[in-house]
Structures are given as structure tokens and as C-alpha cells.
Amino acid sequence: MRAAHEEDVLTAMVINGPGTIAELRELYPRYEQALISNDVETLLRMFWASPYVARFGPAESLYGISEIEAFRKGRSPSNLARTIKRLDIVAFGKDFASITLAFEREIDGRVTRGRQSQTWARLPEGWRIVFAHVSLLPCNRTPPLHLSWCNLRCSSLIQSPSSQTQFCLASRSTFSYAFSNSSSKSIQLLFGPSPCRDLSGCKRPCSRIKKTT
């Protein structure tokens, strides 16, 4: 956690005033605990109760406290734990600040890295989040280019009409990869690339076979 004490000579605004940083260092862990325990009431109290507040997530864009509330109440309470790898607080004066962090979560048995940024403002009711953004980082690993990895989490095997070529469709989220078992052992990427889709990690056999017509 970094909090260098600086002063902007142009505006005379104190950057990272020790008192302001101390307030936010004490406050943020309450948000994190409420997040991983799915304490919806506490989470909502920490957001600005306004139609102008916004939160952008990996798959959602929420405008206004009503949409944020609906999202929080509809979210599954399972598998919310995460590990904070880095947290930075920057305060601009006594009433405005940003809190950014890098985190890791285990999703479907795999470690996924993500980032979160929040803008905080001191309002008459106290410190509140006025904007938040969460995103997940793509993995650096690429799918294997060999048929031997056709024993993945495959949604189906498709046999061509000539029965000479068989394709394994390995569905991962909204992306699919097709592998050919021809002598060339080539690979055809149908849709992608996709983030965090390490196909070599799953050893389940394909479960269904169907022929094209």
C-alpha cells in the first residue's frame, strides 16, 4: 500500500494527506469483507445513493443505485473469496480519492487475475463510492495444437459425413475450438482467442457424439 505525501504546487491541493489516507485505510477493509461475505446492505450503504453513481463489471454496466442494488441482490453468494495482491490509495485533498487494487480469484478451479478501481468522495453522509470498475485479465497461455488434447471438457464430437474427419468441440464460456484428428493433426480456431481458456487443464473425455447430415 503506497501513500506518498505530496503537494500540487499549481492548486495547493494536498495529495495523500496522512489523515485522509488513514480514514480510507480503515474504511476500505469493511467494503472488502462485505464483498466476500455478500453483505448486500453494507455494500449498498458504501455506494452513493444516487441515479448518477455507476459500476462497470466484467459483464455488466450499471447506472444508478437501483441497478447496482438489483445486481447485488441477484448475485450468487458462492465463490466470492479473493486475494488482494496490491492496493493503492491516492487522496486528492480531503474529500476525493481513488482506490485501486489487483486481486486473484479461483474460478472453475483456475486462478483468475483481476483489477478493481473505485472513486470515493466525501459527501454529507460520509465517504461513498461514486464510481467503480472491475475487470478480469486474460491468461497468457494458449490452447495446445494437438489432437491428444481432445480429451478436454468437450461439448460434443461431430463426425463428418465421410467419416474420415472427426472434430472435437471444446466449449469454454462463449468460445469454441475445433480439433481435427486427421493425420496432419491440425487445429482450426472457430471462435477466439478467449481469455483464460487453458484447454490443456481439463482431462474429461468428450461425452456426446453426433453425425452431421
C-alpha positions as CSV (number, residue, x, y, z in Angstrom):
1,M,0.0,0.0,0.0
2,R,1.6,3.3,-1.1
3,A,0.8,6.7,0.2
4,A,3.4,9.3,-0.6
5,H,2.7,12.8,0.9
6,E,3.0,15.3,-1.9
7,E,1.6,18.8,-2.6
8,D,0.5,20.0,-6.0
9,V,2.1,23.4,-6.4
10,L,-0.4,24.6,-9.0
11,T,-3.6,24.0,-7.0
12,A,-2.2,23.9,-3.5
13,M,-4.1,20.6,-3.1
14,V,-2.6,18.2,-0.7
15,I,-2.1,14.8,-2.3
16,N,-2.2,11.9,0.1
17,G,-2.7,13.8,3.2
18,P,-1.9,11.4,6.1
19,G,-5.3,11.9,7.8
20,T,-7.3,11.3,4.7
21,I,-5.3,8.2,3.8
22,A,-5.7,6.8,7.3
23,E,-9.5,7.2,7.1
24,L,-9.7,5.3,3.8
25,R,-7.3,2.6,5.0
26,E,-9.6,2.0,7.9
27,L,-12.7,2.2,5.7
28,Y,-11.9,0.0,2.7
29,P,-11.5,-3.3,4.6
30,R,-15.2,-3.0,5.5
31,Y,-16.0,-3.0,1.8
32,E,-13.8,-6.0,1.1
33,Q,-15.3,-8.0,4.0
34,A,-18.9,-7.1,2.9
35,L,-18.0,-8.1,-0.7
36,I,-16.7,-11.6,0.1
37,S,-19.4,-12.3,2.6
38,N,-22.1,-11.0,0.3
39,D,-23.3,-8.4,2.8
40,V,-25.5,-6.6,0.4
41,E,-26.8,-4.0,2.8
42,T,-23.3,-2.9,3.8
43,L,-22.2,-2.8,0.1
44,L,-25.1,-0.7,-0.9
45,R,-24.5,1.8,2.0
46,M,-20.9,2.3,0.8
47,F,-22.1,3.4,-2.7
48,W,-23.5,6.8,-3.4
49,A,-27.3,6.5,-3.2
50,S,-27.8,8.4,-6.5
51,P,-29.0,7.9,-10.0
52,Y,-25.6,9.2,-11.1
53,V,-23.5,6.5,-9.5
54,A,-22.1,3.9,-11.8
55,R,-20.4,0.5,-11.6
56,F,-18.9,-1.4,-14.6
57,G,-18.1,-5.1,-14.2
58,P,-16.7,-7.8,-16.4
59,A,-20.2,-8.4,-18.0
60,E,-22.4,-5.6,-16.8
61,S,-22.7,-1.8,-16.9
62,L,-24.8,-0.5,-14.1
63,Y,-26.1,3.1,-14.0
64,G,-27.8,4.4,-10.8
65,I,-28.1,2.9,-7.3
66,S,-31.2,0.9,-8.3
67,E,-29.3,-1.1,-11.0
68,I,-26.5,-1.7,-8.6
69,E,-28.9,-2.8,-5.9
70,A,-30.6,-5.3,-8.3
71,F,-27.2,-6.7,-9.3
72,R,-26.1,-7.2,-5.8
73,K,-29.3,-8.8,-4.7
74,G,-29.3,-11.1,-7.7
75,R,-25.7,-12.2,-7.5
76,S,-24.8,-15.7,-6.3
77,P,-23.3,-15.7,-2.8
78,S,-20.9,-18.6,-3.5
79,N,-17.3,-18.4,-4.5
80,L,-16.7,-14.7,-3.8
81,A,-13.4,-15.1,-2.0
82,R,-10.4,-13.3,-3.5
83,T,-6.9,-12.4,-2.6
84,I,-5.7,-8.9,-2.8
85,K,-2.3,-8.7,-4.4
86,R,-1.9,-4.9,-4.4
87,L,-3.9,-2.0,-3.1
88,D,-3.2,1.7,-3.7
89,I,-4.9,4.7,-2.2
90,V,-4.5,8.2,-3.7
91,A,-6.3,11.1,-2.0
92,F,-6.8,14.5,-3.6
93,G,-7.4,17.0,-0.9
94,K,-9.6,15.9,2.0
95,D,-12.8,14.9,0.1
96,F,-11.8,13.0,-3.0
97,A,-9.8,9.8,-3.6
98,S,-9.2,6.7,-5.7
99,I,-8.7,3.2,-4.5
100,T,-7.3,0.6,-7.0
101,L,-6.3,-3.0,-6.4
102,A,-5.2,-6.1,-8.1
103,F,-6.7,-9.4,-7.0
104,E,-6.8,-13.1,-7.7
105,R,-9.9,-15.4,-7.6
106,E,-10.3,-19.1,-8.2
107,I,-12.9,-19.7,-10.9
108,D,-13.7,-23.2,-12.1
109,G,-10.6,-24.5,-10.5
110,R,-8.3,-21.9,-12.1
111,V,-6.7,-18.8,-10.7
112,T,-8.0,-15.7,-12.4
113,R,-6.4,-12.3,-12.0
114,G,-8.5,-9.1,-12.0
115,R,-8.4,-5.3,-11.3
116,Q,-10.7,-3.0,-9.4
117,S,-10.8,0.8,-9.4
118,Q,-13.1,2.9,-7.2
119,T,-13.6,6.7,-7.0
120,W,-14.6,7.8,-3.5
121,A,-16.0,11.2,-2.4
122,R,-16.7,12.6,1.0
123,L,-20.4,13.6,0.9
124,P,-22.6,15.0,3.7
125,E,-23.4,11.4,4.7
126,G,-19.7,10.4,4.7
127,W,-17.3,8.6,2.3
128,R,-19.1,7.0,-0.6
129,I,-18.1,5.2,-3.8
130,V,-19.3,7.3,-6.7
131,F,-17.8,5.1,-9.5
132,A,-16.4,1.6,-9.6
133,H,-15.0,-0.7,-12.3
134,V,-14.0,-4.3,-12.2
135,S,-12.3,-6.3,-14.9
136,L,-10.6,-9.7,-15.4
137,L,-7.3,-10.2,-17.1
138,P,-6.7,-12.7,-19.9
139,C,-4.4,-15.6,-19.3
140,N,-1.1,-15.7,-21.2
141,R,-1.4,-19.4,-22.0
142,T,-2.5,-20.6,-25.5
143,P,-4.5,-23.7,-26.5
144,P,-2.4,-26.8,-27.4
145,L,-2.1,-27.6,-31.1
146,H,-2.5,-31.3,-30.9
147,L,-5.3,-33.9,-31.1
148,S,-4.2,-35.5,-27.8
149,W,-5.9,-32.6,-26.1
150,C,-9.3,-33.6,-27.5
151,N,-10.0,-35.3,-24.1
152,L,-10.9,-31.9,-22.7
153,R,-14.2,-30.6,-21.5
154,C,-15.8,-31.2,-24.9
155,S,-19.5,-30.4,-25.5
156,S,-19.7,-32.8,-28.5
157,L,-17.9,-34.8,-31.1
158,I,-19.0,-34.2,-34.6
159,Q,-18.3,-36.9,-37.3
160,S,-18.1,-35.6,-40.8
161,P,-20.3,-37.4,-43.5
162,S,-17.2,-39.0,-45.0
163,S,-16.3,-40.5,-41.6
164,Q,-12.7,-39.5,-42.3
165,T,-12.5,-36.5,-40.1
166,Q,-13.7,-36.0,-36.5
167,F,-14.0,-32.7,-34.8
168,C,-13.9,-32.1,-31.0
169,L,-15.8,-29.0,-30.0
170,A,-14.3,-27.8,-26.7
171,S,-16.7,-25.2,-25.4
172,R,-15.3,-22.8,-22.9
173,S,-17.7,-20.0,-22.0
174,T,-18.9,-18.5,-25.3
175,F,-15.9,-19.7,-27.2
176,S,-15.3,-23.0,-29.1
177,Y,-12.3,-24.7,-30.5
178,A,-12.3,-27.4,-33.2
179,F,-9.6,-30.0,-33.4
180,S,-9.2,-32.4,-36.3
181,N,-7.9,-36.0,-35.9
182,S,-6.6,-36.2,-39.4
183,S,-3.0,-37.3,-40.0
184,S,-1.9,-33.7,-40.1
185,K,-3.3,-33.2,-36.6
186,S,-4.2,-29.6,-37.5
187,I,-6.2,-27.2,-35.4
188,Q,-8.9,-24.8,-36.5
189,L,-9.8,-21.9,-34.3
190,L,-13.5,-21.4,-34.7
191,F,-14.1,-18.5,-32.3
192,G,-11.4,-16.8,-30.3
193,P,-9.0,-16.2,-28.9
194,S,-10.7,-16.3,-25.5
195,P,-9.3,-15.1,-22.1
196,C,-8.3,-17.6,-19.5
197,R,-9.2,-20.7,-21.6
198,D,-6.3,-23.1,-20.8
199,L,-7.7,-26.1,-22.6
200,S,-4.9,-28.4,-21.5
201,G,-6.0,-28.4,-17.9
202,C,-9.2,-30.4,-18.3
203,K,-8.9,-34.2,-18.9
204,R,-12.6,-35.1,-19.2
205,P,-13.5,-37.1,-22.2
206,C,-16.0,-35.9,-24.8
207,S,-19.4,-37.1,-23.7
208,R,-21.6,-36.9,-26.8
209,I,-21.2,-38.0,-30.4
210,K,-23.4,-36.9,-33.2
211,K,-23.1,-37.0,-37.0
212,T,-23.6,-34.2,-39.4
213,T,-26.1,-34.6,-42.2
